[in-house]
Amino acid sequence: MRILLLGNTGQLGWELQRCLLPLGDVNGLDYPEIDLSNPGQGLREMIRAAKPEIIVNATAYTAVDVAESRRDLAYAINATSSAVMAEEAKALGATLIHYSTDYVFDGSKGGPYIETDTPNPLNVYGSSKLEGEQAVQSAGGSHLIFRTAWVYSLRRESFVTKSLLWARENETLRVVDDQVSNPTSARMLAEITAQLLARGRDHVSERAGLYHLAGDGFTSRLGWTRLILELDPGRGEQKTREILPASTADFPTPARRPLFSALNCDRFAAVFGLRLPNWQLSLRLAMQG
């Protein structure tokens, strides 16, 4: 199986590179080998030269606040590049695996979102990722779109690594308790992607579509932080003695964020017979290395 992995140095791409290797020939690329800030013929030619059977798109512009002032760059990477990949995948008869985000929703539902809920992104990042989803669907080729949430890894900067750093620098932490979603281990997300592809291209193509795929269960940023610090293997290095709840309004940011954007992943479980572990267990395993 010839696999083209785009974005192989990011936190998800790093894990995918290792999980996909047993499946065949994995060609992993990232910036500066590919420059998605100006997608066009160069990206098309690179895909055509690779002649992949599977394209895994782990690229993304994820700087949520910066995206508000760099709209063109966010759309180039999250939307236009995705459209090019989808078009070329269809032309080659390849399958595209594409990752999206819970930030396509506005958080006003009051419960976990299902795939048929109407998106209404609040920021440029969410809007650009939604346009990327729509481009993949419009291309009409074989694809799986996985909306995920709050992805983290200890090998790259993430909310988990930031929390561990903050705990070593501050006696008191104030963390928002009104943002709720599914913490998702990059390693677990990569592993389940590899499990699906191991079943064969026909199995995937017959089940093409949009799925929610995130850590099982949900929590607030505050609840997540508390468990991160509890499971910290270097707890003796922590300075933090209390963690206080705060509201999103206490920390103004350029980009608005959905408050309750948790994803319901029952459709994925029903179709594929798989489910990511609960977020607490995944975090415990991640902390063990």
C-alpha positions in Angstrom: 0.0 0.0 0.0 1.4 3.4 -1.1 0.6 6.0 1.5 1.3 9.7 1.2 1.3 11.4 4.6 1.2 15.1 4.5 2.1 17.0 7.7 4.3 14.2 9.2 6.1 16.4 11.7 3.0 17.8 13.5 1.8 16.2 16.7 -0.7 13.9 14.9 1.5 13.4 11.8 4.4 12.3 14.0 2.3 9.5 15.5 0.8 8.6 12.1 4.2 8.2 10.5 5.0 5.4 13.0 1.5 3.8 13.1 1.2 3.6 9.2 4.7 2.2 8.5 3.6 -1.5 9.0 1.0 -1.0 6.3 3.4 -0.4 3.4 5.4 2.4 1.8 4.8 5.6 3.7 6.1 8.8 2.1 5.9 11.5 4.8 6.3 15.2 3.8 6.0 18.5 5.6 7.2 22.1 5.3 9.5 23.1 3.6 9.2 20.1 1.3 5.6 21.1 0.8 4.4 24.7 1.2 0.7 24.9 1.6 0.7 28.6 2.1 0.5 28.8 -1.7 -1.1 25.6 -2.9 -1.4 25.0 -6.5 0.4 23.2 -9.3 3.4 22.4 -7.1 1.1 20.4 -4.7 -0.7 18.7 -7.6 2.6 17.7 -9.2 3.9 16.3 -6.0 0.8 14.2 -5.4 0.8 12.9 -9.0 4.5 12.0 -8.8 4.0 10.0 -5.6 1.0 8.1 -7.1 -0.4 7.2 -3.7 -3.2 4.8 -3.0 -3.9 6.5 0.3 -3.4 10.2 1.1 -3.5 11.1 4.8 -3.8 14.8 5.3 -2.5 15.7 8.8 -1.7 19.3 7.8 -3.6 22.1 9.5 -3.2 25.8 10.4 -4.1 25.5 14.1 -3.1 28.9 15.5 -6.7 29.8 16.4 -6.1 33.4 17.5 -3.4 34.2 14.9 -5.8 33.0 12.2 -8.1 35.9 12.9 -5.4 38.3 11.4 -4.0 35.8 8.9 -7.2 34.7 7.3 -5.7 34.1 3.9 -3.0 31.8 5.3 -5.5 29.8 7.3 -7.8 29.3 4.3 -4.9 28.4 2.0 -3.7 25.6 4.3 -7.1 24.4 5.8 -9.3 24.8 2.8 -7.6 25.4 -0.6 -4.9 22.7 0.0 -7.6 20.2 1.1 -9.5 20.9 -2.1 -6.4 20.2 -4.2 -5.7 17.0 -2.3 -9.2 15.8 -2.7 -9.3 16.5 -6.4 -6.0 14.8 -7.0 -7.0 11.8 -4.9 -10.1 11.4 -7.0 -8.1 11.6 -10.2 -5.7 8.9 -9.0 -8.5 6.7 -7.6 -6.9 7.1 -4.2 -8.6 7.4 -0.8 -8.2 10.6 1.2 -8.1 10.6 5.0 -8.8 14.1 6.3 -9.0 15.5 9.8 -11.3 18.4 10.9 -12.4 19.9 14.2 -15.1 20.4 16.8 -14.6 24.2 16.1 -17.0 23.9 13.1 -19.7 24.2 15.8 -20.7 27.3 17.8 -21.2 25.4 21.1 -24.8 26.5 21.6 -26.5 23.1 21.3 -26.0 22.2 25.0 -25.0 18.6 24.3 -22.6 16.6 22.2 -22.8 17.2 18.5 -23.6 14.5 15.9 -22.6 14.6 12.3 -25.9 15.9 11.0 -25.9 18.9 13.3 -25.6 22.2 11.4 -22.1 23.8 11.6 -21.8 27.4 12.6 -18.1 28.2 13.3 -17.3 31.2 15.5 -13.8 31.9 14.2 -11.6 31.9 11.1 -10.0 28.6 12.1 -13.3 26.8 12.3 -14.6 28.4 9.1 -11.5 27.4 7.2 -11.7 23.9 8.4 -15.4 23.7 7.5 -14.6 24.9 4.0 -11.9 22.2 3.8 -14.5 19.5 4.8 -16.9 20.7 2.2 -14.2 20.7 -0.5 -13.3 17.1 0.2 -17.0 16.1 0.0 -17.6 18.1 -3.2 -14.6 16.4 -4.9 -16.7 13.2 -4.9 -13.8 10.8 -4.4 -13.3 8.1 -1.7 -12.7 9.8 1.6 -13.0 9.7 5.3 -13.4 13.0 7.2 -12.7 12.7 10.9 -13.9 15.6 13.1 -11.8 15.5 16.3 -11.3 17.7 19.3 -8.6 19.0 21.7 -5.8 16.8 20.3 -2.7 16.6 22.4 0.7 14.9 22.5 3.5 15.1 25.0 6.0 15.2 22.1 4.8 18.5 20.7 3.4 21.7 22.3 -0.2 21.1 23.4 -2.6 22.0 26.2 -1.1 19.1 28.2 2.5 20.2 27.9 1.5 23.8 28.6 -0.4 22.8 31.7 2.7 20.9 33.0 4.8 24.0 32.4 2.4 26.3 34.0 2.3 24.0 37.1 6.0 24.4 37.4 5.9 28.2 37.3 2.8 29.2 39.2 1.5 28.6 42.7 -2.0 29.3 41.6 -3.6 28.4 38.2 -6.9 29.9 36.9 -8.4 27.7 34.2 -11.6 28.1 32.3 -14.4 25.7 33.4 -17.0 26.8 30.7 -15.2 25.3 27.7 -16.1 21.6 27.3 -15.0 19.1 24.7 -13.3 15.7 24.2 -9.5 15.5 25.0 -8.1 13.3 22.3 -4.7 11.5 22.3 -2.8 12.0 19.0 -1.3 8.6 19.5 -4.8 6.9 19.9 -6.1 8.9 16.9 -3.2 7.7 14.7 -3.6 4.1 15.9 -7.3 3.9 15.1 -6.6 5.4 11.6 -4.0 2.7 11.0 -6.4 0.0 12.2 -9.0 1.2 9.6 -6.6 1.3 6.7 -5.3 -2.2 7.6 -8.8 -3.5 6.8 -8.2 -2.5 3.1 -9.1 0.3 0.8 -12.4 -1.4 -0.2 -13.5 -1.5 3.4 -12.8 2.2 3.8 -14.3 3.3 0.4 -17.6 1.4 1.1 -17.9 3.5 4.3 -16.8 6.8 3.0 -18.1 9.9 4.7 -17.9 12.2 7.7 -17.5 10.9 11.2 -16.8 12.3 14.6 -13.8 10.6 16.2 -12.5 11.9 19.5 -11.7 10.7 23.0 -14.7 9.0 24.7 -16.5 11.3 27.1 -15.9 15.0 27.7 -14.7 17.5 30.3 -13.9 21.1 30.9 -10.5 22.7 30.5 -10.5 22.9 34.3 -11.3 19.2 34.8 -8.7 18.3 32.2 -6.0 20.4 33.9 -6.7 18.8 37.3 -6.2 15.3 35.9 -3.1 16.3 34.0 -1.5 17.6 37.2 -2.7 14.5 39.2 -1.1 12.2 36.7 2.1 14.2 36.2 5.0 11.8 36.7 7.0 14.8 38.0 4.5 16.0 40.6 7.3 16.9 42.9 8.4 19.6 40.5 5.0 21.4 40.6 4.7 24.7 42.3 0.9 24.9 41.9 -1.0 24.5 45.2 -4.5 25.5 44.0 -6.4 25.5 40.7 -9.2 28.0 40.5 -12.2 28.1 38.0 -12.4 30.9 35.6 -14.7 31.9 32.7 -13.8 32.3 29.1 -14.7 36.0 29.5 -11.9 36.3 32.0 -9.4 35.7 29.2 -10.3 37.8 26.2 -8.8 36.4 22.9 -8.9 37.5 19.3 -10.9 34.4 18.3 -14.2 33.4 19.9 -14.3 29.8 21.0 -17.3 27.5 21.3 -18.2 26.7 24.9 -19.7 23.2 24.6 -18.3 21.6 21.5 -18.1 17.9 22.6 -18.5 15.4 19.8 -20.8 12.3 19.9 -18.8 9.5 18.2 -21.6 6.8 18.2 -21.9 6.8 14.4 -18.2 5.9 14.0 -18.5 3.1 16.6 -21.6 1.7 14.8 -20.1 1.7 11.4 -16.5 0.5 12.2 -17.0 -1.3 15.5 -14.3 0.8 17.1 -14.2 3.6 19.6 -11.4 5.6 21.1 -10.8 4.9 24.8 -12.2 7.3 27.4 -10.2 10.5 27.7 -9.1 9.8 31.2 -7.5 6.4 30.3 -5.9 7.8 27.2 -4.3 10.6 29.3 -3.1 8.2 31.8 -1.4 6.1 29.1 0.1 9.2 27.5 1.6 10.3 30.8 3.3 6.9 31.1 5.2 7.5 27.9 
